[in-house]
Amino acid sequence: MALDHGDPGDAPSVPPPLADIADTTRPSAAEEARTLVASTNIGTLASLTPDGDPWASFITYGLLDGSPVLCVSHMAEHGRNLAGNPRASIAVVTPNAEADPLASARITLAGHVEKPSEAEYAAARQAHLDGVPAAKYYVDYGDFSLWVLRVERVRWVGGYGRMDSASAEAYAAASPDPVIPKAAGAIDHLNNDHRDSLLAMAQTLGGFPDTTEVTCTGADRYGLDLRVTTPRGVAYTRAGYASPINSIDELRSATVELARRARAAH
């Protein structure tokens, strides 16, 4: 996976770490994609017109084991496009993106659409309703159809300089990160009340002993993302937990352990 903008090997104006980074493990592209697609219910569908032209449409979706389920009117141009050519992709961007949208994560799920089989129709219908409750008013109308996007390829971009692809198999096997969607309050708490601990993490675990300022920019099941300021410039690094965590409730104990380990290494 490509590293954060500012990590080792990136632009020469960005300082490299002065010591080994203790643990750079982070969610895979497949995990990032599963996390992002589960964080919202809207996206942009790309379909093909009868002339082969790309056609972009705003859509809503639910999820059936990670596969987007659409409910589309036959009168909509993209509905007619899907009926004529099943190739499609859906782009999804981070809800409440940063002031610079290109600094936020986004994904593209590419593949082909199919109407759900008889055996999975009830589950697909419920998946769409779970994601789009307002669809209860039209999901059973005769001029609407359910379509399931069978994902064949995934492209994830995490912001500047962070990007990777994932196969259909990796995407299907991945699960949404349990921490990322609920971590905003904890990140604010770390930045407001535990700057000293974050500084120690960056200096001893993150490979930047010359860090003078640090901000936690993200938290996931594997660790914390840190933005560090040094006399040499600004860079990004990681502080990994002792072991992956399975819920937001475990985040506090994981960061306490990180702080203890960082101070012991000082």
N, C-alpha and C positions, 0 to 999 in steps of 0.2 A: 504494500500500500504506500502511496506517496505520503511523505511526511508533511507536518504542519509548515506553513510558510514561516521561515525563520528557524527551522530545525537544521541539524547538520546536513551539509550538502546542498543547501538552498542558495539563495543569492549571496554573493561574496561579501556584501555589505553587512550581513547579519553575523554576529559572533557565534562561533561554534562552542560547544561545551568544553570546559577545561578538565572535566573528569567524566568517568563513565556515568551514564544515566542508569539508575538502579533497575528500572523496569519500564519499558516503553510499550507494554501490552495495552492495546486499546480495542474497542469493538471493531470487528471486521466490516468490510463494505456491506456484506449481506446483513449483518446485525444492525448497522446504521440504517440501511434501507428499510428493514422491517420496523425499526423504531420510528422512523420518520413517517412511513405510510400509515402507521397506526395512530399518529398524533393529530390527524386531521381527517376530514371527509371530503375534501375538495381537491381538484387537480385540473390539469389541461390535457385533454385527449387529442392525440394526433391520429387522424384517420385519412383514408385516401379516397378521393372523388373518383367517379367513373373514368375521368380523363387522366387519372394518376396524379392529380395535384394534391399536395398536403393540405389538410384542413384541420385547424385548431379550434377546439370547443371547450368551454367551461363545463365541467361535469362534477357530480357528486358520486360517492361510492361507499360501499361497505366492504368488509374483508371476509373472505372465506379461506381460512388457513393461509393468509397472506396474499391471496389472489383478489384483486379488486373486482367487485360485483357492481355493474352499472344497471340502471333502469332507464331506458331510452325510448323516447317516442318515435314511432315510425315516421312522423311528420318532420322530425328534426333532420337536418342535412347529415349530421354525423350518424344518425340512426340508419339512414339509407346507405351511407358509406359502409358501415359495418356489415350490413346485410349483403353488400356486393363484394366486399373485400375484407377478410378478417384480420389482415395485418394492422396492428395498432400499437401505440405506446401512450403512456400516461406520465406526465411530469408533475411532481409534487414538490412544493417548497415549504420551508419551515414556517409554521404559523408565527405571527408576530415577529417577523424578521427584523434584524438589526437595521440601524439607520442606513447602512450600506448593504443593500440586498445581496450583493455578490460575496459578502463575508459570511453569509448564512448557508446552511446546508440545503441541498436539493437533490432529487433523484429522478431518474427516468427508468420506468419499467417497460420493457419492450417485449412484444410477442404477438399472439393472435387471440382473437375473441371467439368464444363459443357460447351458444345457448346452453344453460345447465342441463345435464341429463335428467331424466325422470327421477332417478335415484337421489340426485343431489338438489333437485329443484327447491324443496322445502327449506333446506339449509341455506341455499343461496338467497332465497327470498328473505329469510330471517336475517341473514348477514347484512343485506342491504338495508333492511328496516332498522337494524341495530345501529348502523352507521348514519342513516338518514331517516330519522323518525317521521319527518314530514311526508315521506314517500307513501305512508299508509293511505293517503288520500287518492293515490293514482296507481300504485304498484299493480293492482289487479285489473286495470282498465285494458280493454282489448287492443288499444293502439299503442301500448307500451310493451317492451320486451326486456327481459333480463339477459345480460351478457356477462360472462366471466372472462377476464383477461388471463390467459395462460402465460405466465411470465417465462420468457426464454433467455432474457439477458437483462442485467441491471447495471446502471451507471450511477455512481454516487459521487457527489462533489461536496466536500465539507467546508468549503470556503477557499480563500486564496491558497493555492499550492497544495491542497489536500483533495485527492481524488483517487478512485479505484473502481474496478469493475467486479462483478460477481456473476457466477453461473446460475442457471435456474435451479440446479441441485443445491448449491450453497444457500441460495435465498430460501428455498423450501425448508431446509434443515435449520435455519437460523430462527431465533426468537427475538422479539423486541427487548431492548435493554430496559430493565426494571427501574433504573435510577434516573436516566436522562430526563424523562418527561416531568419528574417531580422534584428536580434538584434545585430549582431557582432559589427557593428560600434558604436552603442550606448553603448555597454558594454565597449569597448575600451575607449570611451569618459568618462564614469563614472570612470574608473580605473585611467585614466591619469589626469583628471581635477577636480574630485570631491571626492577625498579620504576622506576629512574631513566629508562630508555628509554620505558616506558609513560607516565610523567609528561610527558616531552617530547612524545610523540605527542599526548596529550590537549591540551596547551597550545598546540602549533603547528599540528597537523593537524586536531584534533578540535573547534576553535572555542571552547575554554574555557581561555584564558590564565591565569585565576585558579584553576586546579585545584591543590589541595593534596594530595589523595590520589586514587589511581586503582587500579582492579582490572579486569583483563581477564576478561570474563564469557563470551566465545565467540569462536570462530574459524571461518571458512568460506572458500570459494574466492576471495572478493573482499576480505576484510579482517578486522579485529578489532573486536569489540564492547567498549566501555569504559564502566565505571561510574565517574563522576567525582564527587568531593566538592569543593565550593568554599565560600567564606564565604557565598555566597548560597543554598546548599542542594545537594542531590544531583540529578544528571542522568545521562543516557546518551547516548553519542555513538559515532562510528565512526572508524577509521583504515584507509583503503583501501590495498591494495598498488598497486604501480606497474602491474601487470597481473594478471588472474586466474591462479590456479595450478590445476594439474590433479591433484595428488596430495599426500598428507601429507608426502612426502619433500621437497617444495618449500617447506614452511612456514617452515623455519628461514631459508633465504635471503631469503624475502619479508619476514620480520620484521626481519632484519638491515638490509635496504634501507630499511624503514620507520623504524627507529631512526636510520640515517644521515641520511635526509631530514629527520627531526624535529630532530635536533641542528643540522643546517645552517641550519634556519630559525629557530633560537633567537636 
